[in-house]
């Protein structure tokens, strides 16, 4: 049962002047300067985040969504109040968007706490914004509606359908290999992202939107409606009406929606959609904010039971708008059946069972498969352990080369991202296609911010010989749009003395995805000697002050969600 808040509307979160009556009097005086009437100010308030930014083309439709959400709030009898927060775009954030995710979560949380609102609508999309907003919502526990900005529509080039950013990686690889010249790659550059919105493949943004919808925090179909479509504007209006109702009743709150069942549902959907490995880190952080543990072993167990059913790049062939027209997440929930806890609630008051029952039937669609005819027989991701990853590592085996999933090869080690950039295309680099490329010092503390550098490029000398994939290992992340036989999130990271710090060029490494292991084939005594010789971890120069110091000193490892250690809610 939702708890009725003690104060509502403008009476919430009063500024401290030592006199509550004066605080309210002064607040009303100043807000009336903006032209608000007493009737407007006496209604429940719905806060709406504004994450529009000229640096964030993914959120290019935010202004339209805000206006539609405001309209929905007002038509339902509440008062909308828009407020700005940090906005993060994946390719405009230095050093990485992940480095700033926790800052956005803190900013959003504190602005919700500091300003009077009875419910909140968070509008986001680009990779780290939705998890940051849900982390904030779970911490504040104010009734929350999530509106994703939606995916782009597809592009076209030479009769081929294109999508940012799986095809941007594929075509850039072809350019590096000398198969596409400068003129054509520039033409492609103008066609990969033909509209505002998030990447239209199953990257991190789409993965998070699908999981959040499956968790019941957003309206049905919210994850898949293309960003430029009028249907998304109508969804924003409907979301405003739901938020107004929640503002009046005081619930449901995130703590009532984000349960162990809904977190498990999100894991099932992540596996079934061929989701981004980033989704594991974000879901872990979101769950921790709700006081729920996300166990990597349970994620792997789900992956063994749940097949990939959605035929989207990079695991399949289609794009988000095709997923939408096939029925979206509701149709996927129906296909998953009892693999999902269909009794889990949603913000509308309906259960997932009702959402799935109302899913559109689309004759002849091939994007959402049945469990009897899946895209892949098992889920998108596997969790690896072994002496190289004592606390786990991930591989998105649905987007990997099957013959490389069992592989032993010689390690070629890069000590840092700059080291890799300086040497990877050296024509004299001693490398063969059977080698295992190893990148270290690219984790949460080491890089910093755990950049999406795990998609190590194929050395140019091999790419020009036709090599398309190699086993690659790092403590970094990779984009959900990427593909290849890539082991990520090796934990603990090398910067804190994890086993990746002990690997030397020439060592043998064995990858055994079926056995769920990644092992460095070096004697234990030798590894102990190497560990003893490591210098003790020290605070680097980049972390001398400010947010950088806070990040370095308190960020947790990948298996704990890379949140700050003091932000987790005790469950």
VORODREN-204725 format. One record per residue (C-alpha): residue number from 1; x, y, z. Coordinates in steps of 0.2 Angstrom, whole numbers, m for minus. Layout:
<sites>
+-----+-------+-------+-------+
: seq :    px :    py :    pz :
+-----+-------+-------+-------+
: NUM :     X :     Y :     Z :
...
+-----+-------+-------+-------+
</sites>
This chain:
<sites>
+-----+-------+-------+-------+
: seq :    px :    py :    pz :
+-----+-------+-------+-------+
:   1 :     0 :     0 :     0 :
:   2 :     7 :    17 :    m5 :
:   3 :    11 :    29 :    10 :
:   4 :     2 :    45 :     9 :
:   5 :    15 :    59 :    10 :
:   6 :    14 :    71 :    24 :
:   7 :    15 :    87 :    13 :
:   8 :    10 :    89 :    m5 :
:   9 :    13 :   102 :   m18 :
:  10 :    22 :   118 :   m14 :
:  11 :    22 :   113 :     5 :
:  12 :    35 :    99 :     1 :
:  13 :    54 :   102 :     4 :
:  14 :    52 :   119 :    11 :
:  15 :    68 :   130 :    11 :
:  16 :    74 :   131 :    29 :
:  17 :    72 :   149 :    36 :
:  18 :    67 :   144 :    53 :
:  19 :    48 :   148 :    50 :
:  20 :    39 :   136 :    39 :
:  21 :    24 :   148 :    36 :
:  22 :    37 :   161 :    30 :
:  23 :    45 :   148 :    19 :
:  24 :    29 :   144 :    10 :
:  25 :    24 :   162 :     9 :
:  26 :    41 :   167 :     1 :
:  27 :    40 :   152 :   m11 :
:  28 :    23 :   157 :   m17 :
:  29 :    28 :   175 :   m19 :
:  30 :    42 :   171 :   m31 :
:  31 :    33 :   157 :   m41 :
:  32 :    19 :   169 :   m44 :
:  33 :    32 :   181 :   m52 :
:  34 :    31 :   167 :   m66 :
:  35 :    13 :   170 :   m68 :
:  36 :     6 :   155 :   m59 :
:  37 :   m12 :   157 :   m51 :
:  38 :   m17 :   150 :   m34 :
:  39 :   m28 :   137 :   m42 :
:  40 :   m12 :   130 :   m52 :
:  41 :    m1 :   131 :   m36 :
:  42 :   m14 :   122 :   m25 :
:  43 :   m13 :   106 :   m36 :
:  44 :    m2 :    91 :   m34 :
:  45 :    15 :    94 :   m43 :
:  46 :    23 :    83 :   m56 :
:  47 :    42 :    87 :   m58 :
:  48 :    48 :    83 :   m76 :
:  49 :    67 :    82 :   m79 :
:  50 :    74 :    91 :   m94 :
:  51 :    89 :    83 :  m101 :
:  52 :    90 :    92 :  m118 :
:  53 :   107 :    98 :  m123 :
:  54 :   115 :   104 :  m139 :
:  55 :   128 :    91 :  m135 :
:  56 :   115 :    77 :  m134 :
:  57 :   107 :    73 :  m151 :
:  58 :   100 :    57 :  m144 :
:  59 :    88 :    69 :  m134 :
:  60 :    84 :    80 :  m148 :
:  61 :    65 :    77 :  m146 :
:  62 :    66 :    80 :  m127 :
:  63 :    57 :    97 :  m129 :
:  64 :    42 :    89 :  m138 :
:  65 :    41 :    75 :  m125 :
:  66 :    41 :    88 :  m111 :
:  67 :    27 :    98 :  m119 :
:  68 :    17 :    82 :  m121 :
:  69 :    20 :    76 :  m104 :
:  70 :    15 :    93 :   m97 :
:  71 :    m1 :    92 :  m107 :
:  72 :    m5 :    75 :  m100 :
:  73 :    m1 :    81 :   m82 :
:  74 :   m13 :    96 :   m84 :
:  75 :   m27 :    87 :   m92 :
:  76 :   m27 :    75 :   m77 :
:  77 :   m28 :    89 :   m65 :
:  78 :   m10 :    91 :   m58 :
:  79 :     3 :   104 :   m60 :
:  80 :    19 :   100 :   m71 :
:  81 :    35 :   109 :   m66 :
:  82 :    51 :   106 :   m78 :
:  83 :    68 :   106 :   m71 :
:  84 :    85 :   104 :   m78 :
:  85 :    98 :    90 :   m74 :
:  86 :   114 :    85 :   m81 :
:  87 :   113 :    77 :   m99 :
:  88 :   126 :    64 :  m105 :
:  89 :   129 :    59 :  m123 :
:  90 :   140 :    44 :  m126 :
:  91 :   151 :    51 :  m139 :
:  92 :   152 :    69 :  m131 :
:  93 :   157 :    64 :  m113 :
:  94 :   176 :    64 :  m108 :
:  95 :   183 :    53 :  m103 :
:  96 :   168 :    42 :  m104 :
:  97 :   149 :    43 :  m101 :
:  98 :   151 :    30 :   m87 :
:  99 :   163 :    41 :   m77 :
: 100 :   148 :    54 :   m77 :
: 101 :   134 :    42 :   m74 :
: 102 :   135 :    42 :   m55 :
: 103 :   136 :    61 :   m55 :
: 104 :   120 :    62 :   m65 :
: 105 :   112 :    50 :   m53 :
: 106 :   117 :    61 :   m38 :
: 107 :   111 :    77 :   m47 :
: 108 :    95 :    70 :   m52 :
: 109 :    92 :    63 :   m34 :
: 110 :    96 :    79 :   m26 :
: 111 :    85 :    90 :   m37 :
: 112 :    71 :    78 :   m34 :
: 113 :    73 :    79 :   m15 :
: 114 :    77 :    98 :   m15 :
: 115 :    62 :   104 :   m25 :
: 116 :    43 :   101 :   m21 :
: 117 :    35 :    87 :   m32 :
: 118 :    23 :    73 :   m28 :
: 119 :    29 :    63 :   m43 :
: 120 :    42 :    64 :   m56 :
: 121 :    44 :    60 :   m74 :
: 122 :    62 :    56 :   m80 :
: 123 :    65 :    58 :   m98 :
: 124 :    81 :    50 :  m105 :
: 125 :    88 :    38 :  m117 :
: 126 :   107 :    39 :  m121 :
: 127 :   116 :    25 :  m113 :
: 128 :   120 :    31 :   m96 :
: 129 :   105 :    43 :   m93 :
: 130 :    91 :    30 :   m90 :
: 131 :   101 :    20 :   m77 :
: 132 :   106 :    36 :   m69 :
: 133 :    88 :    42 :   m68 :
: 134 :    82 :    25 :   m61 :
: 135 :    96 :    25 :   m48 :
: 136 :    90 :    42 :   m42 :
: 137 :    72 :    37 :   m42 :
: 138 :    76 :    21 :   m32 :
: 139 :    85 :    31 :   m19 :
: 140 :    72 :    45 :   m17 :
: 141 :    58 :    33 :   m19 :
: 142 :    46 :    46 :   m25 :
: 143 :    32 :    39 :   m38 :
: 144 :    41 :    39 :   m55 :
: 145 :    37 :    37 :   m73 :
: 146 :    51 :    34 :   m85 :
: 147 :    49 :    41 :  m103 :
: 148 :    63 :    35 :  m115 :
: 149 :    67 :    47 :  m129 :
: 150 :    66 :    32 :  m141 :
: 151 :    77 :    25 :  m155 :
: 152 :    82 :    33 :  m172 :
: 153 :    74 :    27 :  m188 :
: 154 :    86 :    17 :  m199 :
: 155 :    97 :    24 :  m212 :
: 156 :   101 :    18 :  m230 :
: 157 :   117 :    17 :  m240 :
: 158 :   119 :     8 :  m257 :
: 159 :   103 :    m1 :  m255 :
: 160 :   108 :    m8 :  m238 :
: 161 :    99 :    m3 :  m221 :
: 162 :   111 :     5 :  m209 :
: 163 :   110 :     8 :  m190 :
: 164 :   121 :    17 :  m178 :
: 165 :   131 :    10 :  m171 :
: 166 :   133 :    m8 :  m175 :
: 167 :   135 :    m4 :  m194 :
: 168 :   146 :    11 :  m190 :
: 169 :   159 :    m1 :  m182 :
: 170 :   157 :   m14 :  m196 :
: 171 :   160 :    m1 :  m209 :
: 172 :   174 :     8 :  m200 :
: 173 :   182 :    m9 :  m199 :
: 174 :   180 :   m11 :  m217 :
: 175 :   188 :     7 :  m220 :
: 176 :   203 :     2 :  m208 :
: 177 :   205 :   m14 :  m219 :
: 178 :   206 :    m3 :  m235 :
: 179 :   189 :   m10 :  m242 :
: 180 :   180 :     7 :  m241 :
: 181 :   189 :    23 :  m246 :
: 182 :   189 :    40 :  m238 :
: 183 :   175 :    47 :  m249 :
: 184 :   163 :    33 :  m246 :
: 185 :   166 :    32 :  m227 :
: 186 :   162 :    51 :  m226 :
: 187 :   146 :    47 :  m236 :
: 188 :   142 :    33 :  m224 :
: 189 :   145 :    45 :  m209 :
: 190 :   130 :    56 :  m215 :
: 191 :   118 :    41 :  m216 :
: 192 :   121 :    31 :  m201 :
: 193 :   111 :    42 :  m189 :
: 194 :    96 :    49 :  m199 :
: 195 :    86 :    56 :  m185 :
: 196 :    87 :    61 :  m167 :
: 197 :    85 :    47 :  m154 :
: 198 :    96 :    33 :  m147 :
: 199 :   105 :    20 :  m157 :
: 200 :    92 :     9 :  m167 :
: 201 :   101 :    m7 :  m164 :
: 202 :   101 :   m17 :  m147 :
: 203 :   114 :    m6 :  m139 :
: 204 :   114 :     0 :  m121 :
: 205 :   101 :    13 :  m124 :
: 206 :    88 :     1 :  m131 :
: 207 :    93 :   m13 :  m119 :
: 208 :    90 :    m1 :  m104 :
: 209 :    73 :     5 :  m111 :
: 210 :    67 :   m13 :  m114 :
: 211 :    72 :   m18 :   m96 :
: 212 :    64 :    m3 :   m88 :
: 213 :    48 :    m6 :   m98 :
: 214 :    49 :   m25 :   m92 :
: 215 :    52 :   m19 :   m74 :
: 216 :    35 :    m9 :   m75 :
: 217 :    43 :     8 :   m73 :
: 218 :    37 :    14 :   m90 :
: 219 :    21 :    13 :  m101 :
: 220 :    19 :    m2 :  m113 :
: 221 :    28 :     1 :  m129 :
: 222 :    39 :    15 :  m122 :
: 223 :    55 :     6 :  m126 :
: 224 :    53 :     4 :  m145 :
: 225 :    42 :    18 :  m153 :
: 226 :    54 :    27 :  m164 :
: 227 :    60 :    44 :  m158 :
: 228 :    52 :    55 :  m172 :
: 229 :    35 :    46 :  m172 :
: 230 :    19 :    55 :  m167 :
: 231 :    15 :    39 :  m157 :
: 232 :    30 :    43 :  m145 :
: 233 :    23 :    61 :  m142 :
: 234 :     6 :    53 :  m138 :
: 235 :    15 :    41 :  m126 :
: 236 :    23 :    55 :  m117 :
: 237 :     5 :    63 :  m114 :
: 238 :    m1 :    47 :  m108 :
: 239 :    14 :    46 :   m96 :
: 240 :    10 :    63 :   m89 :
: 241 :    m8 :    57 :   m85 :
: 242 :    m1 :    42 :   m76 :
: 243 :    11 :    53 :   m66 :
: 244 :    m3 :    65 :   m61 :
: 245 :   m13 :    50 :   m54 :
: 246 :     2 :    44 :   m45 :
: 247 :     5 :    62 :   m38 :
: 248 :   m13 :    62 :   m31 :
: 249 :   m12 :    44 :   m23 :
: 250 :     6 :    44 :   m18 :
: 251 :    10 :    28 :   m27 :
: 252 :    16 :    16 :   m33 :
: 253 :    33 :    20 :   m28 :
: 254 :    49 :    13 :   m35 :
: 255 :    51 :     2 :   m20 :
: 256 :    34 :    m6 :   m24 :
: 257 :    39 :    m9 :   m42 :
: 258 :    58 :   m13 :   m41 :
: 259 :    56 :   m30 :   m32 :
: 260 :    67 :   m46 :   m34 :
: 261 :    54 :   m52 :   m46 :
: 262 :    55 :   m37 :   m57 :
: 263 :    74 :   m37 :   m57 :
: 264 :    74 :   m55 :   m62 :
: 265 :    62 :   m51 :   m76 :
: 266 :    74 :   m38 :   m82 :
: 267 :    88 :   m51 :   m83 :
: 268 :    77 :   m62 :   m92 :
: 269 :    72 :   m49 :  m105 :
: 270 :    91 :   m43 :  m106 :
: 271 :    95 :   m61 :  m111 :
: 272 :    81 :   m63 :  m123 :
: 273 :    84 :   m47 :  m133 :
: 274 :   102 :   m50 :  m135 :
: 275 :   105 :   m35 :  m124 :
: 276 :   121 :   m25 :  m120 :
: 277 :   134 :   m31 :  m108 :
: 278 :   133 :   m13 :  m101 :
: 279 :   115 :   m18 :   m95 :
: 280 :   122 :   m30 :   m82 :
: 281 :   132 :   m16 :   m73 :
: 282 :   118 :    m3 :   m74 :
: 283 :   105 :   m16 :   m68 :
: 284 :   116 :   m21 :   m54 :
: 285 :   118 :    m2 :   m49 :
: 286 :    99 :     0 :   m50 :
: 287 :    95 :   m15 :   m40 :
: 288 :   108 :   m10 :   m27 :
: 289 :    99 :     7 :   m25 :
: 290 :    84 :    m3 :   m21 :
: 291 :    92 :   m14 :    m8 :
: 292 :    92 :   m30 :   m20 :
: 293 :   108 :   m40 :   m24 :
: 294 :   110 :   m45 :   m42 :
: 295 :   120 :   m61 :   m42 :
: 296 :   131 :   m64 :   m58 :
: 297 :   128 :   m83 :   m56 :
: 298 :   109 :   m81 :   m57 :
: 299 :   112 :   m70 :   m73 :
: 300 :   122 :   m85 :   m81 :
: 301 :   109 :   m97 :   m75 :
: 302 :    95 :   m87 :   m83 :
: 303 :   105 :   m86 :   m99 :
: 304 :   106 :  m105 :  m100 :
: 305 :    87 :  m106 :   m99 :
: 306 :    82 :   m91 :  m109 :
: 307 :    85 :   m91 :  m128 :
: 308 :    88 :   m75 :  m138 :
: 309 :    71 :   m72 :  m146 :
: 310 :    73 :   m54 :  m154 :
: 311 :    81 :   m54 :  m171 :
: 312 :    90 :   m37 :  m169 :
: 313 :   108 :   m32 :  m173 :
: 314 :   121 :   m35 :  m166 :
: 315 :   115 :   m53 :  m162 :
: 316 :   103 :   m54 :  m177 :
: 317 :    98 :   m44 :  m192 :
: 318 :    84 :   m31 :  m188 :
: 319 :    82 :   m14 :  m180 :
: 320 :    72 :    m6 :  m166 :
: 321 :    58 :     0 :  m177 :
: 322 :    55 :   m17 :  m184 :
: 323 :    54 :   m24 :  m166 :
: 324 :    41 :   m10 :  m162 :
: 325 :    31 :   m15 :  m177 :
: 326 :    31 :   m33 :  m172 :
: 327 :    23 :   m29 :  m155 :
: 328 :    38 :   m23 :  m145 :
: 329 :    41 :   m28 :  m127 :
: 330 :    23 :   m33 :  m123 :
: 331 :    24 :   m46 :  m137 :
: 332 :    41 :   m52 :  m131 :
: 333 :    33 :   m54 :  m114 :
: 334 :    19 :   m65 :  m121 :
: 335 :    32 :   m75 :  m131 :
: 336 :    42 :   m78 :  m115 :
: 337 :    27 :   m84 :  m105 :
: 338 :    31 :   m92 :   m89 :
: 339 :    50 :   m87 :   m90 :
: 340 :    43 :   m70 :   m84 :
: 341 :    34 :   m67 :   m67 :
: 342 :    19 :   m60 :   m76 :
: 343 :    11 :   m56 :   m59 :
: 344 :    24 :   m42 :   m56 :
: 345 :    15 :   m24 :   m55 :
: 346 :    18 :    m9 :   m66 :
: 347 :    16 :    10 :   m63 :
: 348 :    m1 :     9 :   m72 :
: 349 :    m8 :    m3 :   m59 :
: 350 :    m9 :   m17 :   m72 :
: 351 :     1 :   m32 :   m70 :
: 352 :    13 :   m39 :   m84 :
: 353 :     1 :   m52 :   m87 :
: 354 :   m12 :   m39 :   m93 :
: 355 :     1 :   m30 :  m103 :
: 356 :     6 :   m47 :  m112 :
: 357 :   m12 :   m51 :  m115 :
: 358 :   m15 :   m35 :  m123 :
: 359 :     0 :   m36 :  m135 :
: 360 :    m3 :   m34 :  m153 :
: 361 :    m4 :   m49 :  m164 :
: 362 :     6 :   m46 :  m180 :
: 363 :     4 :   m59 :  m193 :
: 364 :    19 :   m64 :  m202 :
: 365 :    32 :   m55 :  m191 :
: 366 :    49 :   m63 :  m189 :
: 367 :    57 :   m51 :  m177 :
: 368 :    51 :   m59 :  m161 :
: 369 :    53 :   m77 :  m162 :
: 370 :    45 :   m91 :  m152 :
: 371 :    55 :  m101 :  m139 :
: 372 :    53 :  m116 :  m151 :
: 373 :    62 :  m106 :  m165 :
: 374 :    74 :   m94 :  m157 :
: 375 :    88 :   m84 :  m164 :
: 376 :   100 :   m92 :  m152 :
: 377 :    96 :  m107 :  m141 :
: 378 :   103 :   m98 :  m126 :
: 379 :   104 :   m81 :  m119 :
: 380 :   115 :   m66 :  m125 :
: 381 :   127 :   m67 :  m111 :
: 382 :   138 :   m79 :  m101 :
: 383 :   147 :   m76 :   m85 :
: 384 :   165 :   m82 :   m84 :
: 385 :   176 :   m86 :   m69 :
: 386 :   193 :   m93 :   m68 :
: 387 :   210 :   m88 :   m62 :
: 388 :   209 :   m73 :   m73 :
: 389 :   192 :   m67 :   m67 :
: 390 :   190 :   m72 :   m49 :
: 391 :   174 :   m61 :   m47 :
: 392 :   168 :   m64 :   m65 :
: 393 :   169 :   m57 :   m82 :
: 394 :   156 :   m56 :   m96 :
: 395 :   155 :   m62 :  m114 :
: 396 :   141 :   m58 :  m126 :
: 397 :   142 :   m75 :  m135 :
: 398 :   127 :   m71 :  m146 :
: 399 :   137 :   m59 :  m155 :
: 400 :   153 :   m69 :  m155 :
: 401 :   162 :   m80 :  m168 :
: 402 :   157 :   m98 :  m163 :
: 403 :   173 :  m106 :  m167 :
: 404 :   182 :   m94 :  m155 :
: 405 :   171 :   m98 :  m140 :
: 406 :   183 :  m113 :  m136 :
: 407 :   201 :  m105 :  m139 :
: 408 :   218 :  m106 :  m132 :
: 409 :   231 :   m93 :  m138 :
: 410 :   246 :   m83 :  m134 :
: 411 :   243 :   m66 :  m125 :
: 412 :   248 :   m50 :  m133 :
: 413 :   247 :   m37 :  m119 :
: 414 :   243 :   m18 :  m120 :
: 415 :   246 :    m9 :  m103 :
: 416 :   234 :     5 :  m107 :
: 417 :   223 :    12 :  m120 :
: 418 :   236 :    24 :  m125 :
: 419 :   248 :    10 :  m127 :
: 420 :   236 :     0 :  m137 :
: 421 :   232 :    15 :  m148 :
: 422 :   251 :    18 :  m151 :
: 423 :   255 :     0 :  m156 :
: 424 :   239 :    m9 :  m163 :
: 425 :   242 :    m4 :  m181 :
: 426 :   261 :    m5 :  m181 :
: 427 :   266 :   m15 :  m196 :
: 428 :   280 :   m23 :  m186 :
: 429 :   268 :   m29 :  m172 :
: 430 :   271 :   m47 :  m168 :
: 431 :   253 :   m53 :  m169 :
: 432 :   244 :   m68 :  m177 :
: 433 :   225 :   m71 :  m179 :
: 434 :   226 :   m85 :  m165 :
: 435 :   233 :   m73 :  m152 :
: 436 :   223 :   m66 :  m138 :
: 437 :   223 :   m47 :  m137 :
: 438 :   224 :   m41 :  m119 :
: 439 :   220 :   m24 :  m113 :
: 440 :   222 :   m19 :   m95 :
: 441 :   221 :    m3 :   m84 :
: 442 :   204 :     1 :   m93 :
: 443 :   193 :    m3 :   m78 :
: 444 :   183 :     9 :   m67 :
: 445 :   198 :    16 :   m58 :
: 446 :   211 :    12 :   m70 :
: 447 :   206 :    22 :   m86 :
: 448 :   196 :    30 :   m77 :
: 449 :   177 :    27 :   m80 :
: 450 :   178 :    10 :   m88 :
: 451 :   178 :    16 :  m106 :
: 452 :   170 :     6 :  m120 :
: 453 :   188 :     1 :  m126 :
: 454 :   185 :   m18 :  m124 :
: 455 :   181 :   m18 :  m143 :
: 456 :   199 :   m19 :  m147 :
: 457 :   202 :   m16 :  m165 :
: 458 :   209 :   m30 :  m176 :
: 459 :   227 :   m25 :  m179 :
: 460 :   227 :   m17 :  m197 :
: 461 :   240 :   m29 :  m204 :
: 462 :   228 :   m43 :  m199 :
: 463 :   212 :   m34 :  m205 :
: 464 :   220 :   m32 :  m222 :
: 465 :   222 :   m50 :  m223 :
: 466 :   204 :   m53 :  m220 :
: 467 :   204 :   m57 :  m201 :
: 468 :   187 :   m51 :  m194 :
: 469 :   188 :   m57 :  m176 :
: 470 :   200 :   m62 :  m163 :
: 471 :   198 :   m66 :  m144 :
: 472 :   200 :   m50 :  m134 :
: 473 :   200 :   m48 :  m115 :
: 474 :   200 :   m33 :  m104 :
: 475 :   193 :   m25 :   m89 :
: 476 :   185 :   m12 :   m99 :
: 477 :   167 :   m11 :  m106 :
: 478 :   161 :   m12 :  m124 :
: 479 :   146 :    m4 :  m133 :
: 480 :   131 :   m14 :  m134 :
: 481 :   131 :   m11 :  m152 :
: 482 :   148 :   m20 :  m154 :
: 483 :   151 :   m38 :  m159 :
: 484 :   165 :   m51 :  m158 :
: 485 :   173 :   m63 :  m146 :
: 486 :   176 :   m51 :  m132 :
: 487 :   178 :   m54 :  m114 :
: 488 :   174 :   m39 :  m103 :
: 489 :   172 :   m33 :   m86 :
: 490 :   186 :   m44 :   m79 :
: 491 :   185 :   m42 :   m60 :
: 492 :   194 :   m36 :   m50 :
: 493 :   202 :   m24 :   m62 :
: 494 :   221 :   m23 :   m65 :
: 495 :   222 :    m6 :   m57 :
: 496 :   218 :   m13 :   m40 :
: 497 :   229 :   m28 :   m42 :
: 498 :   218 :   m40 :   m51 :
: 499 :   225 :   m55 :   m61 :
: 500 :   224 :   m45 :   m77 :
: 501 :   239 :   m36 :   m70 :
: 502 :   249 :   m52 :   m70 :
: 503 :   248 :   m56 :   m88 :
: 504 :   263 :   m55 :   m99 :
: 505 :   265 :   m56 :  m118 :
: 506 :   268 :   m74 :  m123 :
: 507 :   258 :   m81 :  m109 :
: 508 :   245 :   m94 :  m114 :
: 509 :   226 :   m90 :  m111 :
: 510 :   212 :  m102 :  m112 :
: 511 :   194 :   m97 :  m116 :
: 512 :   181 :  m110 :  m113 :
: 513 :   164 :  m102 :  m114 :
: 514 :   155 :  m119 :  m113 :
: 515 :   164 :  m122 :   m96 :
: 516 :   161 :  m103 :   m91 :
: 517 :   180 :  m101 :   m88 :
: 518 :   194 :   m89 :   m93 :
: 519 :   211 :   m95 :   m87 :
: 520 :   229 :   m89 :   m87 :
: 521 :   239 :  m104 :   m90 :
: 522 :   254 :  m100 :   m78 :
: 523 :   259 :  m109 :   m63 :
: 524 :   252 :  m102 :   m46 :
: 525 :   269 :  m100 :   m39 :
: 526 :   274 :   m89 :   m54 :
: 527 :   258 :   m79 :   m52 :
: 528 :   261 :   m76 :   m34 :
: 529 :   279 :   m70 :   m37 :
: 530 :   272 :   m58 :   m50 :
: 531 :   259 :   m52 :   m38 :
: 532 :   272 :   m49 :   m25 :
: 533 :   282 :   m38 :   m37 :
: 534 :   267 :   m27 :   m41 :
: 535 :   268 :    m9 :   m35 :
: 536 :   255 :    m4 :   m22 :
: 537 :   240 :     5 :   m29 :
: 538 :   241 :    24 :   m27 :
: 539 :   229 :    38 :   m31 :
: 540 :   234 :    44 :   m49 :
: 541 :   237 :    62 :   m53 :
: 542 :   220 :    64 :   m62 :
: 543 :   211 :    60 :   m46 :
: 544 :   219 :    74 :   m36 :
: 545 :   203 :    84 :   m32 :
: 546 :   185 :    86 :   m35 :
: 547 :   173 :    74 :   m43 :
: 548 :   188 :    64 :   m50 :
: 549 :   194 :    61 :   m32 :
: 550 :   177 :    56 :   m26 :
: 551 :   175 :    44 :   m41 :
: 552 :   192 :    36 :   m39 :
: 553 :   191 :    33 :   m20 :
: 554 :   173 :    27 :   m19 :
: 555 :   169 :    18 :   m36 :
: 556 :   165 :     0 :   m34 :
: 557 :   170 :   m14 :   m46 :
: 558 :   160 :   m20 :   m61 :
: 559 :   152 :   m34 :   m52 :
: 560 :   145 :   m21 :   m39 :
: 561 :   138 :   m10 :   m52 :
: 562 :   152 :     3 :   m53 :
: 563 :   142 :    14 :   m41 :
: 564 :   149 :    24 :   m27 :
: 565 :   151 :    13 :   m11 :
: 566 :   141 :    25 :     0 :
: 567 :   126 :    26 :   m12 :
: 568 :   120 :     8 :   m10 :
: 569 :   104 :     5 :     0 :
: 570 :   106 :    m9 :    13 :
: 571 :    94 :   m22 :     9 :
+-----+-------+-------+-------+
</sites>
